[in-house]
Amino acid sequence: MTPAPHPTRQLLLLGVAQAVLFVAGALLGRWIGLLLGFDAFASAGYGNSEIFGILLIGLGGGAGLQLARAWYRRKYGNPRS
């Protein structure tokens, strides 16, 4: 027996939470990078400073996305089951 799918409203809430926390995490990663001296948009080239800045932005965005998914799973259960 397969479980009932999650209501559309809950899945929309998941999507919005993922989008918001992804952007918030990416901005946090950018600000941390700037504080540490890693500016992803400093110059036209890709030196070590720019690469580490891009890495921090990506890690922040990914962490925000995973935080939203964990929140949803804790509150409503796994949407894929």
KEBA-432215 format. One record per residue (C-alpha): x, y, z; residue number from 1; residue in three letters. Coordinates in steps of 0.25 Angstrom, whole numbers. Layout:
KEBA-432215
+-------+-------+-------+-----+--------+
:  east : north :    up : num : residu :
+-------+-------+-------+-----+--------+
:     X :     Y :     Z : NUM :    ALA :
...
+-------+-------+-------+-----+--------+
***
This chain:
KEBA-432215
+-------+-------+-------+-----+--------+
:  east : north :    up : num : residu :
+-------+-------+-------+-----+--------+
:     0 :     0 :     0 :   1 :    MET :
:     6 :    13 :    -4 :   2 :    THR :
:     4 :    25 :     5 :   3 :    PRO :
:    -4 :    37 :     1 :   4 :    ALA :
:     4 :    48 :    -6 :   5 :    PRO :
:     6 :    61 :     1 :   6 :    HIS :
:    -4 :    72 :    -2 :   7 :    PRO :
:     0 :    82 :   -12 :   8 :    THR :
:     0 :    94 :    -2 :   9 :    ARG :
:    10 :    86 :     7 :  10 :    GLN :
:    19 :    84 :    -6 :  11 :    LEU :
:    18 :    98 :   -10 :  12 :    LEU :
:    22 :   102 :     4 :  13 :    LEU :
:    34 :    93 :     3 :  14 :    LEU :
:    38 :   100 :   -11 :  15 :    GLY :
:    37 :   114 :    -5 :  16 :    VAL :
:    45 :   110 :     7 :  17 :    ALA :
:    56 :   104 :    -1 :  18 :    GLN :
:    57 :   116 :   -10 :  19 :    ALA :
:    57 :   126 :     1 :  20 :    VAL :
:    67 :   118 :     9 :  21 :    LEU :
:    76 :   115 :    -3 :  22 :    PHE :
:    77 :   130 :    -6 :  23 :    VAL :
:    79 :   134 :     9 :  24 :    ALA :
:    90 :   123 :    10 :  25 :    GLY :
:    97 :   128 :    -3 :  26 :    ALA :
:    97 :   142 :     3 :  27 :    LEU :
:   102 :   138 :    16 :  28 :    LEU :
:   113 :   130 :     9 :  29 :    GLY :
:   116 :   143 :     0 :  30 :    ARG :
:   117 :   152 :    13 :  31 :    TRP :
:   126 :   141 :    20 :  32 :    ILE :
:   135 :   141 :     8 :  33 :    GLY :
:   136 :   156 :     8 :  34 :    LEU :
:   140 :   156 :    22 :  35 :    LEU :
:   150 :   146 :    20 :  36 :    LEU :
:   156 :   153 :     8 :  37 :    GLY :
:   150 :   144 :    -3 :  38 :    PHE :
:   142 :   153 :   -13 :  39 :    ASP :
:   136 :   144 :   -24 :  40 :    ALA :
:   133 :   156 :   -33 :  41 :    PHE :
:   147 :   164 :   -30 :  42 :    ALA :
:   153 :   163 :   -44 :  43 :    SER :
:   150 :   158 :   -58 :  44 :    ALA :
:   160 :   146 :   -56 :  45 :    GLY :
:   158 :   134 :   -47 :  46 :    TYR :
:   169 :   134 :   -36 :  47 :    GLY :
:   169 :   126 :   -23 :  48 :    ASN :
:   162 :   137 :   -16 :  49 :    SER :
:   150 :   137 :   -26 :  50 :    GLU :
:   149 :   122 :   -26 :  51 :    ILE :
:   148 :   121 :   -11 :  52 :    PHE :
:   138 :   132 :   -11 :  53 :    GLY :
:   130 :   124 :   -21 :  54 :    ILE :
:   131 :   112 :   -13 :  55 :    LEU :
:   126 :   119 :    -1 :  56 :    LEU :
:   114 :   124 :    -8 :  57 :    ILE :
:   111 :   110 :   -13 :  58 :    GLY :
:   113 :   104 :     1 :  59 :    LEU :
:   104 :   114 :     7 :  60 :    GLY :
:    93 :   112 :    -3 :  61 :    GLY :
:    94 :    97 :    -2 :  62 :    GLY :
:    93 :    98 :    13 :  63 :    ALA :
:    81 :   106 :    13 :  64 :    GLY :
:    74 :    97 :     3 :  65 :    LEU :
:    77 :    85 :    12 :  66 :    GLN :
:    72 :    92 :    24 :  67 :    LEU :
:    59 :    95 :    17 :  68 :    ALA :
:    58 :    80 :    14 :  69 :    ARG :
:    61 :    76 :    28 :  70 :    ALA :
:    51 :    85 :    34 :  71 :    TRP :
:    40 :    80 :    24 :  72 :    TYR :
:    43 :    65 :    27 :  73 :    ARG :
:    43 :    68 :    42 :  74 :    ARG :
:    29 :    75 :    41 :  75 :    LYS :
:    22 :    67 :    30 :  76 :    TYR :
:    30 :    55 :    27 :  77 :    GLY :
:    38 :    51 :    15 :  78 :    ASN :
:    31 :    56 :     2 :  79 :    PRO :
:    36 :    45 :    -6 :  80 :    ARG :
:    30 :    33 :     1 :  81 :    SER :
+-------+-------+-------+-----+--------+
***
